[in-house]
Amino acid sequence: MKQNQIKNRQKPLQQAPSSADDQAAASLLPIDPQIGRPIKPTAQPGYYPGYHTLSQQDVWDKATRDLIRKRVEEVPPLRFFTPEEASFLEAICNRLLPQDDRDEAHKIPIINHIDDRLYHMRLSGYRYEDMPPDNEAYRLGMQAIEAIAQHIFRAPFVDLEPVKQDQVLLTIHQGQPPAAHDIWQRMSVHHFWLLLMQDVVTVYYAHPYAWDEIGYGGPAYPRGYMRLSRGQPEPWETQERRYEWEAPPSSLSDEHRMRGGPGQHKQQVPGQSGTH
């Protein structure tokens, strides 16, 4: 999630959306600063247009090829979360790592893969002593997020507009939740945030669609890489083409807030050296 202040510099749209639903959808899109209009969803957002990691699959061995293709072709069913829990977690993930710049056919199914991990009880090999098992932590965390939403806005989290959802989640990122204190006595708010973000980011950037977005060349085995200096792309990669964009007006963006502040480094969340 991008923790930051709202941008009010959006220029009027040249062509107004046709309905309230269109307006709501447009408010979630990044803005082209040159014309002040939303950048439409695409099959491949990012700085590497025309690059597709899966185009390289013929040079992978069968085990690698089957594993990577499975991530695209086989979406795990929801078996751990109830439908209501899945909808709630999806609303959370839509703010932590928005995919509004992707068309529907190319959105990465983050919720399904988190569900699959929890259903099969796959762990990262460790668990903080102040945290319950991951499956319990998720359900406690969602209860706490709902309690914070009710405390601040007197409304369910899923019914809040995006910027208010960001404000709820920001209290957890900052380690200052104003509600659900009984839950935070049972588990660390900081370690819950790390658990949540680690799962969301891991699922997203393990998917070939995300690799296309960042220009990742795919598995190095068995082909390997040969241009290891001066940042040169491999022959099969595409040159980066940057473009200007501004965050949508519905998000907290463009201002990174380091938790703890000056002189409080012991309170800094591990890994919080960049934006979220």
N, C-alpha and C positions, 0 to 999 in steps of 0.2 A: 504494500500500500504506500502511496506517496503521501507523506505527512507534511502538509504544508498549507499555506494560506490560499484563499480563493482568489482566482484571477478574475477581475472585473473588466479587463481590457478587451473583451471580445467585441468585435465590430458587428453591426447588424447584418443578418444574413441577407444575401441578395435575392434569395428565393425562399420564401417562408414554407415550412413543412405544411402538408395538407391536412393534418389532424393533430389532436393533442398527443396521441401516441407517437406520431412522427416527431413532434417537438421534443418529447421526452427522450426518444431514441437519439435524436440529434444532439441533445445536451450532454450525452455521454461520450461523444466522439472528440478526438483531438482536433484542433483548429489549425487551418492553414493561415498563418499570420499575414500573408500577402493579400489575401482576398477576404479574410474574416469569415470563411465558411468552413463547416465541418469537413474533415477528410473522410471520404466514404470508406466503409469496410471493404476489405480486399481478401483474396485467398492467401496472399503473402505480404503481410506488413513487414516493415524493416528496411534496411539499407542495402539489400542484395536482390534487387528485382531480377526475376528469371532464373535464380539459382534454386536447385532442388537436390537435397542430399540423396534422396532415393534414386536419382538418376545414376548414382555411382554404385548401386547395389550389385551390379554384375562383377565387380572386382572384389567383393567380400566373399568370405567362405560361406557355406550353406548355413552353418549354425548362427553366424552373425546376421546374415540376410533374413533368416526366419524370425529371429528375435526382434529385429528392428521393424520388419513388416507387420509383425503381430501387434506392435504398439499403435499402428494406424488402423489395421483391419479388424482387430478384435477388442472391443471396448468391454471391460469387465462389467457384469451386471451388479446392481446394488443389492447387497445382501446383509451388510452390517447396519447401516442407517435405515431408519424408517423413512417413508416418503416425506413426512414432515421434517425430520432431521436433515434429510438430504437437501430439501429446498432451503432450509435455514443455512446450512453450510455453504450452499451455492451462492447465497446472497453475500456471505462473508467473503468467499473467494473472489467474487466479482469486484470487490473493493480492494482486496489485497493485491490481485494481479488481474486487472481488467482485460477483457478480450473483445471489447466493443469495436476495435479496429479490425477484427477478423470477421469474415462472412461466416454464416452458420455452419457451412460444410467443413470449415477448417478450424473450428474452435477445439481446443484441447480439453478432453474430458477429465479435468482435475479431480472432481468429486469421486468419480468411479474408481480411480486408481487409489485414492486415499481409502475409500471403502474397502477395496480389495486387500490392501495392506492390513487394515484392522481386522477384517474378516478372517484372514489367514494368520493373524498374530505375528506378522513379520516385523522384527525390531531392527533398530540401528546398531545393536550390539551393546547398548548402554542405556541406563535410565538414571536421571538425577534422583538423589535420595529424597528430595522434597517434592517429588512428582509421583502420582499414582500410575498404574499401567496406562498405556496410551489410549486404549479404548475407553477407559473410565475418564481420563483427562479430557477427551474430546466432548463427552456428554456433559461433564461438569463445566467446561469452558463455554459451551453453547448456552447452558442455563445462566451462567454469569453474564454473558453478553446480552441476553434478553433482559436480565435484571437491570443492567446498566442503561439499556435503552428505555425501559419503563421509568427508571429513576430520573433520567435527564429530560426525556421528551414525552413521557406518559403515553407511549405508543409501542406496539410490537416492533422489533428490529426490522423484520422483513417489510413492514409498511412504511418505513422511513424513506425519505428522499436520500439519494446517494451521499450528499455532503454531510447529512446528519449521521448516516451509518459510519462515515469516515470519522466523525467526531467521537462516536462510541468506541470504535476500534483504537483510536488514538489514545484514549485513556489507558488501554491495556499496554500499548506500545511504550507509553511513558511510565508505566508501572504505577499509575495513580488511579485505579478504578474506584469510582465513587459509590459502588454498590456491590452486593454479593460478597460481603466480607467473610461470611462463613465458608464460602467456597475457596476464597484465597487463603484462608487459614489451613485448608487441606492440600493446597498445591501452590507452587510459586507462580505468580503472575508473569514474571520474566521468562521462566522456563516454559510456560504454556505458550507464550508468544513465539519463542524459538521453535517449539515443536510444530506449531501451526505454519509458520513461515517456511521452515525446512521442508515440510511435506509439500506445500504448494509450489515452491520453487523447484524442488527435486522432480516432481511430476511434470511440470511444464517444460523444463529444459532437458528432460530425457526423451522428449517427443520430437520426431523428425520435422514437424511443422515449425517448432521453435528453432531447430537447427537452421532451417531455411532463413528464418528471420535474422539470425545473427551471423550467417555465413559460415557456420561450422562445417568442416569438411567431412564429418562422419567418422566412423571407426577407423583408426589407423591400421588395424590389423586386417588382412595380411599385407596390404599394399605398402603402408608406411608413408612417411612424409620425407621429401627430399630438399625442400627449401626452408632451412632452419635458421636463417639469419635475415636481418634487415626487413622483417615483416612482409616479405614478398608472398603473394598468394601462390598456391599450387596451380598447375596447368588446368585442373578441372574446376577451380574455384572462380568466382565472379568478383570483379572489383567493387569495392564499396561505393555506393552513391548516396550521399547524405541529402536530406531535405529538411526544411525548417517546419517546426510544428510547435503548437502551444497546447498545454493541457486543457481538457474540457472544463467548462465553468462549473460542472457538477462535482468536482473533486477538490481535495485539499492538495495543492501541488506547488512545486517550485521553491519550497523552503524546507531544507532538511533540519529536523530538530533532534539534536543529540541529547539523549536522556542523561540526566545527572548534572550536566553543566560544568563550568570551570571548577577545578579543585575537587570534583566528586568522581574521579575516575573509577574508584572501586565500585560505583553503582552503575557503570556503563555496561550495557548489555553486550556480551561477547559477539563479535562479528558486526557490530554496528558502526562501521567506519565509512559506509557509503549510504546511498539513498535506498529506500525500500519501495 
